[in-house]
Amino acid sequence: MHGPAMSGWLLMALCAVAGAYCLLRSSGETGEGRRTARAEALMGFGMAAMAVPAAVMTPPAWGWAVYAGLFGVASLRALWSLRRSGHHLHHLVGSSAMVYMALTMAPGGGAAHGGHAGHGVAAAGGVPLLTGLLLAYYAVYVLWSGSRLIPVAATATAGGGGPAGGGWSTRPELALACRLTMGLAMFAMLLTL
């Protein structure tokens, strides 16, 4: 993504840690919980890969097509899974936003690649209305996730430190913090378009 290298590294690290946590969480889940954790892990790792600072690695032209294809398939899977759980609507929006960003960042996709080519700040890309709607969605999602995080953390600590018999990978407040982190990262990535 475009922007200063330090913020790119921090964004990449946060997304990679969130993806790793979601992947670890999937091993302790079954059924729908496992599918959700795996979808969130894919999103975290995909966002980490897209956030690698341009000074370190300029993605090949075909790389953006790979991102778009991968998250296009994830969008279709989320659409199919939507019949089982309403939470997959968020996965559908997220994976569709990743397709949109990949297509926008691709050569000839609407964004000038100043950040990736080493020419300074990139020009605005994408469809401003769509980018604005996605930014509004993620702003609301982050606020909603943050508000849900506070009561869960207070309940977990008041009840003796978390669920009985579960390790750190089964704590609901960590899953919410992971979602909050990825929502903030998506908001930051959309700001760079």
C-alpha positions in Angstrom: 0.0 0.0 0.0 1.0 3.6 -0.4 2.3 5.7 2.5 5.3 6.0 4.8 7.4 2.8 5.3 7.0 2.8 9.1 3.2 2.8 9.0 3.4 0.1 6.3 5.5 -2.1 8.6 3.3 -1.5 11.5 0.2 -2.3 9.5 1.8 -5.4 8.0 2.8 -6.6 11.5 -0.6 -6.0 13.0 -2.4 -7.8 10.1 0.1 -10.7 10.2 -0.3 -11.2 14.0 -4.1 -11.0 13.6 -4.0 -13.5 10.8 -1.8 -15.9 12.8 -4.1 -15.6 15.9 -7.1 -16.4 13.7 -5.3 -19.4 12.2 -4.5 -20.7 15.7 -8.0 -20.0 16.8 -9.3 -22.1 14.0 -7.6 -25.2 15.4 -9.7 -24.9 18.6 -13.0 -24.4 16.8 -15.4 -26.6 14.9 -17.9 -26.1 12.2 -19.0 -22.6 11.6 -16.5 -21.2 14.1 -13.6 -22.9 12.2 -14.8 -21.5 8.9 -15.1 -18.0 10.3 -11.6 -18.1 11.9 -10.1 -19.4 8.6 -11.8 -16.6 6.6 -10.5 -14.0 9.1 -7.0 -15.6 8.9 -7.0 -15.3 5.1 -8.1 -11.6 5.4 -5.3 -10.9 7.9 -2.6 -12.5 5.9 -3.9 -10.9 2.7 -3.9 -7.5 4.3 -0.4 -8.0 5.6 0.8 -8.9 2.2 -0.8 -5.8 0.6 0.7 -3.6 3.4 4.3 -4.5 2.7 6.1 -1.2 2.2 6.8 -0.4 -1.4 10.4 0.4 -0.6 10.9 -3.3 0.3 9.0 -5.0 -2.4 7.2 -3.7 -5.5 4.6 -6.3 -6.3 4.7 -7.6 -9.9 2.0 -6.5 -12.2 0.4 -10.0 -12.1 0.4 -9.9 -8.2 -2.6 -7.6 -8.1 -4.5 -10.1 -10.3 -3.6 -12.8 -7.9 -5.0 -10.7 -5.0 -8.1 -9.9 -6.9 -8.6 -13.6 -7.9 -8.0 -14.9 -4.4 -10.3 -12.4 -2.7 -12.9 -12.8 -5.5 -13.1 -16.5 -4.6 -13.3 -15.6 -0.9 -16.1 -13.2 -1.8 -18.0 -16.0 -3.5 -17.4 -18.3 -0.6 -18.7 -15.6 1.9 -21.7 -15.1 -0.3 -22.4 -18.9 -0.2 -21.8 -19.0 3.5 -24.2 -16.1 4.1 -27.1 -18.5 4.1 -25.7 -20.1 7.3 -24.6 -17.0 9.3 -25.1 -13.3 9.0 -21.5 -12.7 10.1 -20.4 -13.7 6.7 -21.9 -10.4 5.3 -19.0 -8.7 6.9 -16.6 -11.2 5.3 -18.3 -10.5 2.0 -17.8 -6.8 2.4 -14.2 -7.3 3.5 -13.2 -9.6 0.7 -15.0 -7.5 -1.9 -13.1 -4.4 -0.5 -9.8 -6.3 -1.0 -10.8 -7.1 -4.6 -11.6 -3.4 -5.1 -8.3 -2.3 -3.6 -6.3 -4.9 -5.7 -8.0 -3.8 -8.9 -7.5 -0.1 -8.0 -3.8 -0.6 -7.2 -3.1 -2.7 -10.3 -1.2 -1.0 -13.1 -3.8 0.9 -15.2 -6.4 0.3 -12.4 -7.0 3.9 -11.5 -4.3 4.7 -9.0 -1.0 6.2 -9.9 1.7 4.0 -8.4 3.9 6.7 -7.0 4.3 4.8 -3.7 5.3 1.6 -5.4 7.4 3.1 -8.1 9.3 5.4 -5.7 7.9 8.7 -7.1 6.4 10.0 -3.9 2.7 10.2 -2.9 0.2 8.4 -5.1 -2.7 10.2 -6.7 -6.2 9.3 -5.6 -7.5 6.1 -7.2 -10.7 4.2 -7.3 -14.2 5.3 -7.3 -14.6 8.1 -4.7 -18.2 7.2 -3.8 -17.4 3.5 -3.3 -14.2 4.3 -1.4 -16.2 6.7 0.8 -18.9 4.1 1.5 -16.3 1.5 2.4 -14.6 4.0 4.7 -17.9 4.8 6.4 -18.7 1.0 6.8 -15.3 0.3 8.4 -15.6 3.4 10.7 -18.9 2.2 12.0 -17.6 -1.4 12.2 -14.6 -0.3 14.2 -16.7 1.7 16.6 -19.2 -1.2 17.0 -16.4 -3.7 17.5 -14.8 -1.5 20.1 -18.0 -1.1 22.0 -18.5 -4.9 22.1 -14.9 -5.4 23.3 -15.3 -3.4 26.5 -18.2 -5.4 28.1 -16.7 -8.8 27.1 -13.3 -7.9 28.7 -15.0 -6.7 31.8 -17.2 -9.9 32.0 -14.2 -12.1 31.4 -12.1 -10.5 34.2 -15.0 -10.3 36.6 -15.7 -14.0 36.1 -12.3 -15.3 37.1 -10.1 -14.6 34.1 -11.8 -16.2 31.2 -13.6 -19.3 30.1 -13.0 -22.4 32.2 -10.8 -25.0 30.5 -9.9 -22.8 27.5 -6.6 -21.3 26.6 -5.8 -17.9 25.3 -7.0 -19.0 21.8 -10.6 -19.4 23.0 -11.0 -16.1 24.7 -13.8 -14.1 23.0 -12.2 -10.7 23.8 -9.1 -11.7 21.8 -11.3 -12.7 18.8 -13.0 -9.3 19.0 -9.7 -7.5 19.4 -8.5 -9.3 16.3 -11.6 -8.2 14.3 -11.2 -4.6 15.6 -7.5 -4.6 14.5 -8.4 -5.9 11.0 -11.2 -3.3 10.7 -8.8 -0.5 11.7 -6.2 -1.8 9.2 -8.8 -2.0 6.4 -9.8 1.6 7.2 -6.2 2.7 7.0 -5.6 0.8 3.7 -8.7 2.4 2.2 -7.5 5.8 3.2 -4.4 5.3 1.0 -6.5 4.9 -2.2 
